[in-house]
Amino acid sequence: MSLNKAKVSVVGGQMNYSRLTSKVEPRHYAIGKAHCWLDMINRSMRPKKWNKPTTKGTKVTFDAINSEEELESAFGELEQFISQINVEHGTDITLNRAPEKGSGEANTHE
């Protein structure tokens, strides 16, 4: 007797980042958002929508990353966000990507 095992994969969902609250200073919020964004990408999640922060945190709707093209696009979106917050908040955040693993690491210099 053979059993057909169901193959389950996540195609999307929503997460809540409880430390990204409406009480966090805008500069620190932006830096924290960049770190959360990078963590999501490294876990094959592409942020689709960032809700406004509340006192309970920030909810983020995401799609799963299923291809190298989607991964590159997700990193491109993060790099644009990092450039934006560097200008707006005077930060010096860079994204160092490890090409052999396809993952990245954010460096913040305040």
C-alpha positions in Angstrom: 0.0 0.0 0.0 1.5 3.3 -1.0 0.7 6.6 0.6 0.6 9.8 -1.5 2.2 12.4 0.6 0.9 15.9 0.0 3.6 18.4 -0.9 2.9 21.6 1.0 4.6 25.0 0.3 3.9 28.5 1.5 2.9 30.9 -1.2 2.3 33.9 1.0 1.1 35.2 4.3 1.3 37.9 6.9 3.8 38.6 9.7 3.7 41.1 12.5 6.9 42.8 13.6 6.1 43.8 17.2 9.2 46.0 17.7 8.3 48.2 14.7 5.7 50.2 16.5 4.3 53.7 15.9 6.3 54.8 19.0 9.7 54.2 17.4 11.6 57.2 16.1 11.3 57.4 12.3 15.0 56.9 11.7 15.2 53.8 13.9 12.0 52.5 12.4 13.4 52.8 8.9 16.6 51.0 10.0 14.6 48.2 11.7 12.4 47.9 8.7 15.5 47.3 6.5 16.7 44.6 8.8 13.3 42.9 8.9 13.1 43.2 5.1 16.5 41.5 4.7 15.5 38.7 7.1 12.4 38.1 5.1 14.3 37.8 1.9 16.8 35.5 3.4 13.8 33.3 4.5 12.4 33.3 0.9 9.7 35.9 1.6 9.1 39.0 -0.5 7.3 41.8 1.3 4.3 42.8 -0.7 2.6 45.4 1.6 3.8 47.1 4.8 0.9 48.3 6.8 1.1 51.4 8.9 2.7 50.9 12.3 0.5 50.6 15.3 1.3 50.3 19.0 1.3 46.6 18.5 3.8 46.6 15.6 3.8 46.5 11.8 2.0 43.8 9.8 3.7 42.8 6.5 2.0 40.8 3.8 4.4 38.7 1.8 4.7 36.4 -1.2 7.0 33.4 -1.4 10.2 33.8 -3.5 10.3 30.8 -5.9 12.9 31.7 -8.5 16.3 33.4 -8.9 14.6 36.3 -10.8 12.2 36.9 -7.9 15.1 36.9 -5.5 17.0 39.4 -7.6 13.9 41.6 -7.8 13.3 41.4 -4.1 16.9 42.5 -3.4 16.5 45.3 -5.9 13.5 46.6 -4.0 15.4 46.5 -0.7 18.4 48.3 -2.2 16.0 51.1 -3.4 14.5 51.4 0.1 18.0 51.5 1.6 19.0 54.3 -0.8 15.9 56.2 0.1 16.4 56.0 3.9 20.1 56.9 3.5 19.0 60.2 1.9 16.0 60.8 4.2 17.7 60.0 7.5 21.3 60.6 6.8 22.2 56.9 7.4 25.0 55.0 5.8 23.4 51.6 5.3 24.9 49.3 2.7 23.9 45.8 1.6 26.7 43.3 1.2 25.4 40.3 -0.7 27.2 37.0 -0.5 27.0 35.7 -4.1 27.7 32.1 -3.4 24.7 31.8 -1.0 22.3 34.3 -2.5 21.9 36.0 0.8 22.8 39.3 2.1 23.7 41.2 5.2 22.9 44.8 6.1 25.6 46.9 7.6 24.6 50.0 9.5 27.0 52.8 10.3 25.5 55.5 12.5 
